[in-house]
Amino acid sequence: MTWTPGLILDYAQTLQFILAGRRQQWFARIRTTRQRYSAARQAQLLEGVQTRSVRPTIISLVMTSMIFGLTYGLSAPLLALDLTEMGFGENVIGANATMHAIGVLVLAPFLPKIAWRYGPKLPITIALLCVAATLALFPIMPSIWFWFPLRFALGAASETMLVMSESWINHISDDKSRTTTLGLYTAALSLGFALGPVILTLVGPHGLTPYLIGGGLALLAVLSVAMPWMRPPLLEKPTHPGMARYLALAPVAIGATMLNATLETAGSSFLPLYAMHAGWSEHSATLLLSVLLIGAIVLQVPIGWIADRLNPRRLVIGLSIAAACGALIWPAAIGYPPLAYGLLFLWGGIFVGIYTVMMGVVGREFRGGDLVSVYSVMSIAWGVGAFIGPGATGVAMDITKHGLPYFAAFACALFVVLPILRTKGA
């Protein structure tokens, strides 16, 4: 067949007609697909199903968690060192630290109503701005007595960040991966605690620099929370008017929070001292504490992943027993540094994992204002545990040189009674 110009033109016209018809079919299919998607999305919205990716929101809330940890991990040693350098004694230092806890206790009862009226985004933003401003004001105050109301404000702002961000991230998490997500949140919290001493090591505790670094990181978190993808959920009014009722509704979760705060503050205060009494150098003893904190950071996501696939109550019982037994091994392992490093790495992840798993359980059991109320009570429990931990451990170490591990084992063994007796709920 000879391809004449007329034949080529006819072939081209025929091909153009076929492609035009198929193009119309393709456009029709695209319009049909978009209509189906729009209808499905509208149905999900009516049912309250999340239709947008929550990953950017989770990242912003995880950053808020890290700032909360940094606020405490940086301010506690920094303010204590500065007050000591100014010549103030332990009574003044202790009284100033107590103002942080008082700020937590005073604000906590009001947080459920604040969350119901304004949602979590505005309180978190105000709290982050308050943290940035407060940290910047500490070194320029004309009198040390201004540090007491500033420490009160720092405690109240930190409490707001923690409760609102925990409630928000739990509200948007899917049940299939809830505890994994909260494991990431808890890991960032532990990372913030660890970053405080690191900042002091790098820049020193003197001058404006450490305060401005902490405040600058808080402002970065404000920018993250202000992003357009941060659409706050609507939180219902709490079912119960007071907070005392939630003590009975979530005793295991509240106990896990108190246990976590007790052992975290006890370990931070006394673990290096315990290792040095066992013959370790100051550098090695500090490194041992760092290894424990690394374990608390790294192991939370794996523990959360396991909790999403197993019975969380049984997992909490297992973690508690493992933490109690692991603490009893400390006296034997402390004489062998490689064994001690490995043991403390695992132990740090295990005991913090108890708190991570119970956060997931609370998210499944409570919603809206009730969730905020439970987290408010849990934060009060954290303050109580942080107050009990160092004092009780100091008494135990006065009785025996292995007082720290024995107290940790006793606390874990005492806690395990709660999930054993309470077979349902949080």
Steps between C-alpha positions, in 0.01 A plus 500: 500500500631840399468781759362786294442845656123447491529161674724643769249782560210255529701285746586802714137616511385151600765481778401846626132394516590187701723692744237773545242239595737333744596835647133571569474156665807572715361838611165336578676237715698770684181699571328183625794415727509852647125490562531165679791630711310817593195299599709257707685788671173675583368180653818467710467858621140437606617191689787690666773307317836673444531582127838676493845369579577548868876450466589873487283560807665211685847636416408843640357347818807279543713815481280655771566193715874544457473867604315396816781258587761763419323759719540277804832340403664838438341723762540268802882468494558847348306689765648289779857568377436874463347528847794308648747732327314800644558358847151375583461181699300183443190645671464779244579265212243249622237768555553633147468150355179450696344797317511295178292226664261755650442643151407152381264435789323837479432488125415130457135518621420771244644328192195286411275809486764694304528216246121484464461874441807580288630167370863390541674718237462844662607384851807323355600811304462727804691251717793484255517880481489512881789250523709702252433827684555353846835342412616831349395695811682290762853638445393868476287523813630765745421284805515127559153508656350562156619148412226350718200629299694426180553140614128479579416621148748254349331211684151607393607544136676164496191332642285654226735382225507144632130447564375670182751335268441155653125539461530627142736228378289231665183643344635478144684167536355187346435207733712270281813710552411712803766373739769507230422868444503566874831313522643760263346774716652354820838456328498871411409580861801302625719661232400842631599399854837381370563813290491729804827374655655474152435870434656590836803285417548667161443867588546503876253614768615863505353805330203540268590231248334188653183696580478642148559159341210353698277796415597485132406132476162582656443767232583244229231277649256795481563524125438128469170517688391803292523308172175473296484122537459536878120477510399447864232244584177592674516370858178430684422621850626261774241249619590553867528852647788431738836327454477266797268266310772430244727358769262205521450479122871475406701380804751292300584786261537744789717251689717446190554876473601527865734202462662652191556838668627339822761283331597759238580767759661248736723364223599845374594608853669189638611263221837673439557520876413129538747403227775718651448332839553170317840619374409663168660825385284811475513491119400132483222550755355786297526289185301225676214746556519602133472135396186462713346808335590370154320175579197701615502679163579219256278223636168687524393456137570121500313463830210702360496282187480187718223655714288560188508125431482345847278533805625827658412394856709184475782698339498754785514217755791343312689828471449573871629160606796532262581846638485372860722199424739711294548746785588212733782403261665844523714418808653201319539676164647828630840335539516414129465816288406334167225302674384809692474708182292235325276443802432872558426552129231232508370600842457864399287401203296249700395720791413797275315255275248441781395865472490483118267200498264654755478821297364290214250330729374838624455614139282198425291531815434876510413772249460876490481682832528175696835433331627845599379444857684168530820651364468789745482255790792306351710817487425567867609143572820574309567796730436287808732228372773751419473628857508151658777348288816685611401514868409132529809393308723712723359325808550158336864579416561608859382154610700299244748580224268321253202710608434633148445163327313356798265799508445474122421130531261564789319777309455281189385201706252718688360642177446159336225433755280761327472338153469156660201605711335723235414268213314760287541865407787732575 
